[in-house]
Amino acid sequence: MLAFRRILAFSSRIHTYLLALYFFFALLFVLFLYFPVSEVLVSFVTMAQMILGWTIFLEGLWLVLASVYQIFYTHVVCLEPLIMTVVRLAIYFVISIILDILNTFILSGFSYGGAF
């Protein structure tokens, strides 16, 4: 089972690197809202964010399920990969929500729902 824990640790590192790459594309997306760029580049970054987002989510799901499996199979509680995966998924969702709010605000403005 030591090999399985090593696979979990390596997959956890890959998950961290994917999150860093997603953060890079998120910064590019924010910069594209302020500076004029080609529409092809914006669509490429958007598609890359979507693919990375699904990859981060599925990798995180695999890590959570593998950590739970490892806990029940070996009866050794190793919560570090599980907790760090949940934290990374929360960071991913927060970044996604902030980008969506920022994109909505830039493209359609601010409204509070009141009628004038």
LINWO-V736298 format. One line per field, one symbol per residue. phi: phi as a letter, one per 30 degrees, with the letter a starting at -180 (. if undefined). psi: psi as a letter, one per 30 degrees, with the letter a starting at -180 (. if undefined). burial: I if it has 9 or more other ideal C-beta (glycine too) atoms within 8 Angstrom, else O. A space follows every 10 residues. Layout:
BEGIN
phi=???
psi=???
burial=???
END
This chain:
BEGIN
phi=.ddddddddd dddddddddd dddddddddd dddccdbddd dddddddddd dddddddddd dddddddddd dddchcdbde dddddddddd dedddddddd dddddddbic bcjdcc
psi=feeeeeeeee eeeeeeeeee eeeeeeeeee efffkklkfe eeeeeeeeee eeeeeeeeee eeeeeeeeee eeefgkjjfe eeeeeeeeee eeeeeeeeee eeeeeeefak kgflk.
burial=OOOIIOIIIO IIOIIIOIIO IIIOIIOIII OIOOOOOOOO IIOOIIOIIO OIIOIIIOII OIIIOIIIOI IOOOOOOIOO IIOIIIOIIO IIOOIIOOIO OIIOIOOOOO OOOOOO
END
